[in-house]
Amino acid sequence: MSHSREGLLAVHAAVLIFGFTALFSKLLSLPALDITFYRSIVAFIVIAIYVAYRKQSFQLANTKDYLMAALLGTLLAIHWVTYFHAMQVSSVAVGVIALYTYPVITVFLEPLFHGEKPHIADIVSSFAVLFGIYLIVPDFSFDNSIALGVAYGVFSALMMSLRNIMQRRYFSAYSAGQALLYQSAMVALVLFAFMDIDQMFDINSVDNKQWALLVLLGIVFTALPHTLFAHGLIHLKAKTASLIACVQVVYAAIFAALILGELISLNVIIGGLIVVSAAMFESLPKKKAAEKKV
């Protein structure tokens, strides 16, 4: 019982922090690519210290694992950049809701790796998600900021789904700390190619307040919640953690309303409820099916 309570506290704390993380897309006056680059560097340093403290290995088993870590890091880089950009061009609520299409996307991607077919219920939930998105964005024009936010958010969800599936299938032998260590390093390497070198070495290009927020984002809102969530999974079933994670949408929307003054329209609330309900639904049957096979 104590282990279960510890796991619940860890996952709830992680999801609460993740909900606040979304606000940095608005609090920082930097492009999403720059935010992600600096965030990944800070996270890498903190996680490296954590891995050393836990006396975990910094080395991977073989060349194949290094190549997989590079691929996973690239997917994570695209996911982080497009997620933050989705919220910058629209709103925090729209970006987070669009991200939570990933459980349904995962249902249709996993058969490519396992040779299985989606169930009828999965197809029904996918139509529910499409209907939810339609309610949020009745006008699918890229001149519409909400439509643009949803497009980037859904693409970010696609990258997140791919990364999660491939990490579970090909990288599960490593701890969450080891996985995030290599992936955050790869995020920095990938994005370095797109950074303005002159601006990077110009200390005055980012003021002290922005630097403080970037460090806070990397430590408290990246390294910490990922570690807490991984710790919670030790004591909880994956389906339980997935259901709790859906509450991130509520946290993010409330924080954005209280701190940023972003009000949510009725159609976004209704559409968001449909999308999140479908995400919660997909978190259950898939896990149950997996449990029956064990």
Rosetta blueprint (number, residue, H / E / L):
1 M L
2 S H
3 H H
4 S H
5 R H
6 E H
7 G H
8 L H
9 L H
10 A H
11 V H
12 H H
13 A H
14 A H
15 V H
16 L H
17 I H
18 F H
19 G H
20 F H
21 T H
22 A L
23 L L
24 F H
25 S H
26 K H
27 L H
28 L L
29 S L
30 L L
31 P L
32 A H
33 L H
34 D H
35 I H
36 T H
37 F H
38 Y H
39 R H
40 S H
41 I H
42 V H
43 A H
44 F H
45 I H
46 V H
47 I H
48 A H
49 I H
50 Y H
51 V H
52 A H
53 Y H
54 R L
55 K L
56 Q L
57 S L
58 F L
59 Q L
60 L L
61 A L
62 N L
63 T H
64 K H
65 D H
66 Y H
67 L H
68 M H
69 A H
70 A H
71 L H
72 L H
73 G H
74 T H
75 L H
76 L H
77 A H
78 I H
79 H H
80 W H
81 V H
82 T H
83 Y H
84 F H
85 H H
86 A H
87 M H
88 Q H
89 V H
90 S L
91 S L
92 V H
93 A H
94 V H
95 G H
96 V H
97 I H
98 A H
99 L H
100 Y L
101 T L
102 Y H
103 P H
104 V H
105 I H
106 T H
107 V H
108 F H
109 L H
110 E H
111 P H
112 L H
113 F H
114 H H
115 G L
116 E L
117 K L
118 P L
119 H L
120 I H
121 A H
122 D H
123 I H
124 V H
125 S H
126 S H
127 F H
128 A H
129 V H
130 L H
131 F H
132 G H
133 I H
134 Y H
135 L H
136 I H
137 V L
138 P L
139 D L
140 F L
141 S L
142 F L
143 D L
144 N L
145 S H
146 I H
147 A H
148 L H
149 G H
150 V H
151 A H
152 Y H
153 G H
154 V H
155 F H
156 S H
157 A H
158 L H
159 M H
160 M H
161 S H
162 L H
163 R H
164 N H
165 I H
166 M H
167 Q H
168 R H
169 R H
170 Y H
171 F L
172 S L
173 A L
174 Y L
175 S L
176 A H
177 G H
178 Q H
179 A H
180 L H
181 L H
182 Y H
183 Q H
184 S H
185 A H
186 M H
187 V H
188 A H
189 L H
190 V H
191 L H
192 F H
193 A L
194 F L
195 M L
196 D L
197 I H
198 D H
199 Q H
200 M H
201 F L
202 D L
203 I H
204 N H
205 S H
206 V L
207 D L
208 N H
209 K H
210 Q H
211 W H
212 A H
213 L H
214 L H
215 V H
216 L H
217 L H
218 G H
219 I H
220 V H
221 F H
222 T H
223 A H
224 L H
225 P H
226 H H
227 T H
228 L H
229 F H
230 A H
231 H H
232 G H
233 L H
234 I H
235 H H
236 L L
237 K L
238 A H
239 K H
240 T H
241 A H
242 S H
243 L H
244 I H
245 A H
246 C L
247 V L
248 Q H
249 V H
250 V H
251 Y H
252 A H
253 A H
254 I H
255 F H
256 A H
257 A H
258 L H
259 I H
260 L H
261 G L
262 E L
263 L L
264 I L
265 S L
266 L H
267 N H
268 V H
269 I H
270 I H
271 G H
272 G H
273 L H
274 I H
275 V H
276 V H
277 S H
278 A H
279 A H
280 M H
281 F H
282 E H
283 S H
284 L L
285 P H
286 K H
287 K H
288 K H
289 A H
290 A H
291 E H
292 K H
293 K H
294 V L
